[in-house]
Amino acid sequence: MNFWTKFSSILISTIVLNYQATSLSVASAQTVPAELETLPSFSSISETIQGNNEILSAQASIEEPVVQNKLEIILVKRFLVKIQLPGGDFHGSGVIIAKEGTTYYVLTAEHTIPEKNKQYTLETHDGLKHLINPSKVSRALGRYRDGDLDLALLSFTSENLYSVAKIANSSLLTERNSVYLSSWNPSDQKELEIITGNIKNPPYLGRQISYALNKDAEIGTSGSPLLNNSRCVVGIHVARSGTFGKIYLGIPINSILVFLTFLNASSGDKNFPVSTSSLESCDNSNVSVESDNLLINVCRSYQSYNKQLSSQKEALQWLEEQIEPSILEEFTQKWRNSATNDNAIKLTDVCLSYGYKPESLEHQEPALQFLQSQLSQEIITKFIKKWFSLSALGTSPSPAQL
């Protein structure tokens, strides 16, 4: 039986790291039942954590099942951060998703850092606090208060070694799939809380993942990662649904990849802030946030919804209207790998048919990269703002931010 499916909520108290001791000490950790002693995904772990003049070297193998389970919990804890307001109050969680040299990048909900010019602080699992430069916070376009994308990318610099969470393809989620909300407990910030849930029908409400949890998520859990059975991030937890009772909403990884690719496409060096090489995929999927892959990730995201959103459809139609006919004609030839143009092509159909035949990717992806290269930065920015807008979805009750 999988560790995660056994508990609806697990509270793990402070990890005690004693660098003079030869064994790992976990304070007040819950006893692991014998039936949970085998975790196939963690047959061998070796990790060294260095920071604050302390060194923890922990090794576990199949012969050490209890430590193995404790280490699994510790490893989840090491890619979580606490977000604190300027006055020091806890205001949510975040997850480390990339590392470039000594710079770490953290995803969270934008409403955990509501004021643009304030000095926020990140606290890592070792208790160290890292000041966040407001000018280096990347926020989603639009206003999250109006229902636009509630997402932000933060960064901090440290010589210490912290874990980076792996990401998974959120389009593979189906109804009843298990998910795990992993956050610092707002009631006791020394504890890691893991709440079991499952994907609901439909998997996506608007452009968000919808899921039920076995326990109410408290205010202060926003920005926490939503994990799958392999402990990989499939989304970022942001709100409780305003329509469907105790249903919660998260931003799927596929939308996050569009956001990160847009940031890169908008930057001067086209590979900032997060490069593809700094991301880790847990399902061997072709993850890319390279600046010239924006339209590729847009099409991947468009395909992941059971019912294509009117706002995204309208965004693609708007983009098509901005492109010169001669450019569309050249794009169509590249897309179809043909020198002739029998009929016009619509961008909505392009995204729906992208990758339908794997062998066609050899000419479809260069075609999308060509089309993107013909777009001005102004058009790309307006398109992404329309892409993530919820204005066309009606006037259903707004979700309650957590």
Secondary structure per residue as TSV (DSSP state, phi and psi in degrees):
chain	resnum	aa	ss	phi	psi
A	1	M	-	360.0	137.1
A	2	N	-	-69.9	141.0
A	3	F	H	-54.0	-42.4
A	4	W	H	-71.2	-35.0
A	5	T	H	-76.6	-7.7
A	6	K	H	-79.8	-35.4
A	7	F	-	-118.7	138.8
A	8	S	S	-83.2	-25.4
A	9	S	E	-152.4	129.8
A	10	I	E	-124.8	126.9
A	11	L	E	-110.9	120.0
A	12	I	E	-114.1	122.7
A	13	S	-	-77.1	-179.0
A	14	T	-	-56.1	135.2
A	15	I	E	-79.8	127.6
A	16	V	E	-98.7	117.0
A	17	L	-	-108.1	114.4
A	18	N	-	-115.5	104.6
A	19	Y	T	-70.8	-14.3
A	20	Q	T	-85.4	-17.9
A	21	A	S	-83.3	160.8
A	22	T	S	-100.0	-4.3
A	23	S	S	-123.8	163.1
A	24	L	-	-87.3	129.9
A	25	S	E	-111.7	126.7
A	26	V	E	-120.7	116.8
A	27	A	T	-80.1	130.5
A	28	S	T	54.8	32.5
A	29	A	-	-75.7	143.2
A	30	Q	-	-66.8	141.3
A	31	T	-	-65.5	136.0
A	32	V	-	-91.2	118.9
A	33	P	-	-60.9	153.9
A	34	A	G	-59.2	-35.0
A	35	E	G	-67.9	-12.8
A	36	L	G	-103.4	11.1
A	37	E	-	-72.3	-17.1
A	38	T	-	-107.8	121.9
A	39	L	-	-123.1	99.2
A	40	P	G	-55.9	-32.7
A	41	S	G	-76.7	-9.6
A	42	F	G	-125.8	61.3
A	43	S	S	-75.9	-22.7
A	44	S	E	-153.2	129.1
A	45	I	E	-132.5	134.4
A	46	S	E	-142.0	118.5
A	47	E	E	-144.6	141.1
A	48	T	E	-119.0	124.5
A	49	I	E	-111.5	126.0
A	50	Q	E	-122.9	130.6
A	51	G	E	174.4	147.5
A	52	N	T	54.6	37.7
A	53	N	T	62.5	20.8
A	54	E	E	-119.9	142.7
A	55	I	E	-126.6	125.8
A	56	L	E	-114.5	118.7
A	57	S	E	-112.6	112.4
A	58	A	E	-122.6	128.8
A	59	Q	E	-127.4	138.4
A	60	A	E	-138.2	144.2
A	61	S	E	-132.4	-177.8
A	62	I	T	-63.8	-19.4
A	63	E	T	-82.3	-5.6
A	64	E	-	-123.2	68.2
A	65	P	H	-65.0	-37.6
A	66	V	H	-68.6	-48.3
A	67	V	H	-59.8	-36.2
A	68	Q	H	-58.2	-44.4
A	69	N	H	-68.7	-39.9
A	70	K	H	-62.6	-39.6
A	71	L	H	-65.2	-35.5
A	72	E	H	-61.0	-43.4
A	73	I	H	-64.3	-42.6
A	74	I	H	-61.8	-40.8
A	75	L	H	-65.0	-36.5
A	76	V	H	-64.1	-42.4
A	77	K	H	-62.2	-31.5
A	78	R	T	-74.7	-15.2
A	79	F	T	-104.3	8.8
A	80	L	E	-97.2	146.2
A	81	V	E	-130.2	156.0
A	82	K	E	-98.5	141.0
A	83	I	E	-108.8	126.9
A	84	Q	E	-120.2	139.8
A	85	L	-	-70.0	166.8
A	86	P	T	-52.9	-30.7
A	87	G	T	-83.0	-2.6
A	88	G	S	99.9	-4.7
A	89	D	-	-71.9	141.2
A	90	F	E	-67.1	134.5
A	91	H	E	-136.2	11.4
A	92	G	E	145.1	-177.3
A	93	S	E	-121.7	171.0
A	94	G	E	-150.8	170.7
A	95	V	E	-132.2	133.6
A	96	I	E	-75.7	119.8
A	97	I	E	-117.9	-5.3
A	98	A	E	-160.4	158.0
A	99	K	E	-143.5	132.2
A	100	E	E	-127.5	104.6
A	101	G	T	64.7	-118.0
A	102	T	T	-102.8	10.7
A	103	T	E	-102.2	129.0
A	104	Y	E	-108.9	143.5
A	105	Y	E	-115.2	134.5
A	106	V	E	-123.8	130.4
A	107	L	E	-94.6	141.6
A	108	T	E	-156.0	173.1
A	109	A	-	-75.7	139.0
A	110	E	G	-62.3	-31.9
A	111	H	G	-72.7	-4.8
A	112	T	G	-77.2	-16.0
A	113	I	S	-129.7	67.6
A	114	P	-	-66.5	-30.7
A	115	E	-	-98.3	129.7
A	116	K	T	-71.8	-28.4
A	117	N	T	-108.0	17.1
A	118	K	S	-95.1	156.3
A	119	Q	-	-94.3	106.7
A	120	Y	E	-97.4	163.4
A	121	T	E	-128.9	138.7
A	122	L	E	-105.1	136.1
A	123	E	E	-115.8	122.8
A	124	T	-	-85.7	172.1
A	125	H	T	-61.4	-22.4
A	126	D	T	-85.7	5.5
A	127	G	S	87.1	-4.1
A	128	L	-	-76.1	142.8
A	129	K	E	-109.4	139.9
A	130	H	E	-128.1	120.1
A	131	L	E	-72.5	140.7
A	132	I	E	-105.1	124.5
A	133	N	-	-74.6	115.4
A	134	P	G	-55.3	-31.2
A	135	S	G	-72.8	-13.7
A	136	K	G	-106.7	13.7
A	137	V	-	-87.9	125.9
A	138	S	E	-100.7	115.4
A	139	R	E	-106.9	150.6
A	140	A	-	-65.6	152.8
A	141	L	S	-67.1	155.7
A	142	G	S	87.1	-165.4
A	143	R	-	-123.8	118.2
A	144	Y	G	-63.4	-27.0
A	145	R	G	-64.8	-23.2
A	146	D	G	-95.8	8.6
A	147	G	T	95.2	3.8
A	148	D	S	-77.2	178.2
A	149	L	-	-57.4	122.9
A	150	D	-	-98.1	78.0
A	151	L	-	-148.9	143.2
A	152	A	E	-146.1	150.7
A	153	L	E	-116.5	122.9
A	154	L	E	-111.6	165.6
A	155	S	E	-145.3	152.5
A	156	F	E	-146.0	157.2
A	157	T	E	-113.8	133.9
A	158	S	-	-156.8	143.6
A	159	E	S	-79.4	-13.4
A	160	N	S	-74.1	157.5
A	161	L	-	-97.4	121.5
A	162	Y	-	-123.2	152.0
A	163	S	-	-74.8	151.2
A	164	V	-	-113.7	127.4
A	165	A	-	-72.9	143.8
A	166	K	-	-86.6	154.8
A	167	I	B	-115.3	154.4
A	168	A	-	-127.7	158.4
A	169	N	-	-71.5	110.2
A	170	S	G	-71.9	-17.0
A	171	S	G	-69.5	-13.4
A	172	L	G	-82.7	-7.2
A	173	L	-	-69.6	136.5
A	174	T	-	-131.2	169.1
A	175	E	T	-56.1	138.6
A	176	R	T	76.9	-1.8
A	177	N	-	-58.6	140.9
A	178	S	E	-78.1	140.6
A	179	V	E	-135.7	160.6
A	180	Y	E	-136.8	113.7
A	181	L	E	-80.1	117.9
A	182	S	E	-118.3	112.7
A	183	S	E	-147.5	161.8
A	184	W	E	-70.9	136.5
A	185	N	-	-70.3	118.3
A	186	P	T	-60.6	-26.9
A	187	S	T	-81.7	-26.1
A	188	D	-	-147.1	96.7
A	189	Q	T	-72.7	-0.9
A	190	K	T	-87.6	-5.3
A	191	E	S	-110.1	140.8
A	192	L	E	-93.3	129.1
A	193	E	E	-115.2	130.0
A	194	I	E	-120.3	118.9
A	195	I	E	-112.9	125.3
A	196	T	E	-78.0	144.4
A	197	G	E	-152.2	-174.9
A	198	N	E	-147.8	148.5
A	199	I	E	-64.7	136.6
A	200	K	E	-103.1	166.1
A	201	N	E	-95.8	124.2
A	202	P	E	-79.4	154.3
A	203	P	E	-58.4	-27.9
A	204	Y	E	-123.4	126.7
A	205	L	E	-104.2	110.9
A	206	G	T	67.7	-129.4
A	207	R	T	-104.0	21.4
A	208	Q	E	-116.8	152.7
A	209	I	E	-75.0	137.7
A	210	S	E	-113.7	138.3
A	211	Y	E	-154.4	150.7
A	212	A	E	-101.3	144.0
A	213	L	E	-114.3	150.0
A	214	N	S	-76.6	-6.3
A	215	K	S	-148.2	145.1
A	216	D	-	-60.2	135.4
A	217	A	-	-86.0	127.6
A	218	E	-	-76.3	161.4
A	219	I	T	-63.7	129.4
A	220	G	T	112.8	-3.5
A	221	T	-	-91.4	-6.0
A	222	S	T	-58.1	148.0
A	223	G	T	87.4	-7.7
A	224	S	-	-74.6	150.2
A	225	P	E	-75.7	145.4
A	226	L	E	-101.0	118.9
A	227	L	E	-106.4	155.7
A	228	N	-	-99.8	-171.3
A	229	N	T	-61.9	-22.2
A	230	S	T	-93.8	11.4
A	231	R	S	61.7	35.9
A	232	C	-	-110.9	147.4
A	233	V	E	-75.0	124.7
A	234	V	E	-110.9	-9.8
A	235	G	E	-175.7	174.2
A	236	I	E	-117.3	126.1
A	237	H	E	-73.3	128.5
A	238	V	E	-130.3	-29.1
A	239	A	E	-163.6	167.8
A	240	R	E	-99.8	137.2
A	241	S	-	-62.6	139.8
A	242	G	S	-87.4	-0.6
A	243	T	S	-116.9	-37.3
A	244	F	S	-109.3	37.0
A	245	G	S	65.4	-130.0
A	246	K	S	-86.0	52.2
A	247	I	E	-109.5	135.7
A	248	Y	E	-109.5	160.7
A	249	L	E	-125.2	139.4
A	250	G	E	-135.9	157.5
A	251	I	E	-90.7	120.8
A	252	P	E	-70.3	152.9
A	253	I	H	-55.5	-37.9
A	254	N	H	-62.4	-35.4
A	255	S	H	-71.5	-36.2
A	256	I	H	-63.8	-38.1
A	257	L	H	-64.7	-36.3
A	258	V	H	-62.6	-43.7
A	259	F	H	-60.3	-47.6
A	260	L	H	-66.8	-38.4
A	261	T	H	-66.5	-38.5
A	262	F	H	-62.3	-41.6
A	263	L	H	-59.2	-42.8
A	264	N	H	-66.3	-42.0
A	265	A	H	-66.9	-22.5
A	266	S	H	-91.9	-9.1
A	267	S	S	-89.2	165.0
A	268	G	S	-68.5	-39.2
A	269	D	S	-95.7	2.0
A	270	K	S	62.1	10.9
A	271	N	S	-142.6	36.8
A	272	F	-	-140.6	141.9
A	273	P	S	-89.3	-21.5
A	274	V	-	-119.2	123.5
A	275	S	-	-91.5	159.3
A	276	T	G	-60.1	-38.5
A	277	S	G	-65.3	-20.0
A	278	S	G	-86.6	-9.3
A	279	L	-	-93.2	148.0
A	280	E	-	-120.5	125.6
A	281	S	B	-101.0	136.8
A	282	C	S	-96.4	-7.2
A	283	D	S	-120.1	19.9
A	284	N	-	58.0	22.2
A	285	S	-	-75.8	159.1
A	286	N	-	-82.0	82.4
A	287	V	-	-87.7	127.0
A	288	S	-	-146.0	135.1
A	289	V	-	-123.1	23.2
A	290	E	-	-59.8	145.8
A	291	S	G	-59.2	-32.5
A	292	D	G	-86.2	7.0
A	293	N	G	-106.2	20.9
A	294	L	H	-61.5	-50.6
A	295	L	H	-67.7	-29.3
A	296	I	H	-63.6	-46.8
A	297	N	H	-69.1	-30.9
A	298	V	H	-61.3	-45.9
A	299	C	H	-66.6	-39.1
A	300	R	H	-62.3	-41.5
A	301	S	H	-67.1	-40.7
A	302	Y	H	-61.2	-36.5
A	303	Q	H	-72.7	-19.7
A	304	S	T	-78.9	-8.7
A	305	Y	S	-94.7	140.4
A	306	N	S	-61.4	-38.9
A	307	K	S	-130.2	118.5
A	308	Q	-	-61.8	133.8
A	309	L	-	-71.6	143.3
A	310	S	H	-63.5	-34.9
A	311	S	H	-66.6	-38.3
A	312	Q	H	-73.1	-38.0
A	313	K	H	-62.5	-43.7
A	314	E	H	-65.6	-34.6
A	315	A	H	-64.0	-43.6
A	316	L	H	-65.7	-39.4
A	317	Q	H	-65.7	-40.0
A	318	W	H	-62.4	-43.7
A	319	L	H	-61.5	-41.2
A	320	E	H	-59.5	-37.0
A	321	E	H	-69.9	-20.1
A	322	Q	T	-86.4	-7.8
A	323	I	S	-98.1	133.7
A	324	E	-	-61.0	140.6
A	325	P	H	-54.0	-37.6
A	326	S	H	-66.6	-35.1
A	327	I	H	-69.2	-41.8
A	328	L	H	-62.1	-37.9
A	329	E	H	-65.4	-44.2
A	330	E	H	-65.3	-40.9
A	331	F	H	-59.9	-43.7
A	332	T	H	-60.9	-41.5
A	333	Q	H	-63.0	-43.2
A	334	K	H	-66.6	-41.3
A	335	W	H	-61.9	-43.8
A	336	R	H	-88.0	-4.6
A	337	N	T	55.6	45.6
A	338	S	-	-141.3	145.7
A	339	A	S	-82.9	-10.2
A	340	T	-	-108.4	158.6
A	341	N	-	-123.7	97.4
A	342	D	-	-74.5	-40.5
A	343	N	S	-154.4	167.4
A	344	A	-	-68.5	159.5
A	345	I	-	-124.2	140.3
A	346	K	-	-103.7	141.4
A	347	L	H	-65.6	-30.0
A	348	T	H	-63.8	-40.5
A	349	D	H	-69.7	-34.4
A	350	V	H	-58.2	-50.2
A	351	C	H	-66.6	-36.0
A	352	L	H	-69.8	-30.7
A	353	S	H	-95.7	-5.2
A	354	Y	T	-56.5	126.1
A	355	G	T	71.0	9.4
A	356	Y	S	-57.9	-40.4
A	357	K	S	-112.1	114.4
A	358	P	G	-51.2	-35.6
A	359	E	G	-68.0	-21.3
A	360	S	G	-75.2	-14.2
A	361	L	H	-61.3	-25.4
A	362	E	H	-59.4	-30.8
A	363	H	H	-111.7	-20.5
A	364	Q	H	-70.0	-43.8
A	365	E	H	-67.1	-44.7
A	366	P	H	-61.0	-32.8
A	367	A	H	-65.4	-43.7
A	368	L	H	-66.4	-36.9
A	369	Q	H	-66.7	-38.6
A	370	F	H	-61.4	-47.5
A	371	L	H	-61.0	-42.4
A	372	Q	H	-62.2	-36.6
A	373	S	H	-65.7	-17.8
A	374	Q	T	-91.4	-1.1
A	375	L	S	-97.7	139.4
A	376	S	-	-75.6	160.9
A	377	Q	H	-63.2	-33.1
A	378	E	H	-64.3	-43.5
A	379	I	H	-66.9	-41.4
A	380	I	H	-60.9	-43.9
A	381	T	H	-64.3	-44.5
A	382	K	H	-64.3	-38.4
A	383	F	H	-63.3	-47.2
A	384	I	H	-64.5	-36.9
A	385	K	H	-62.8	-41.8
A	386	K	H	-67.7	-36.8
A	387	W	H	-60.5	-41.0
A	388	F	T	-94.7	4.0
A	389	S	-	-76.3	143.7
A	390	L	-	-106.1	12.4
A	391	S	G	-62.2	-24.4
A	392	A	G	-91.0	4.5
A	393	L	G	-92.3	2.2
A	394	G	-	99.6	-164.8
A	395	T	-	-120.2	40.8
A	396	S	-	-67.6	157.5
A	397	P	-	-54.2	140.1
A	398	S	-	-71.3	145.3
A	399	P	-	-66.7	151.5
A	400	A	E	-91.1	115.3
A	401	Q	E	-68.5	142.7
A	402	L	-	-111.0	360.0
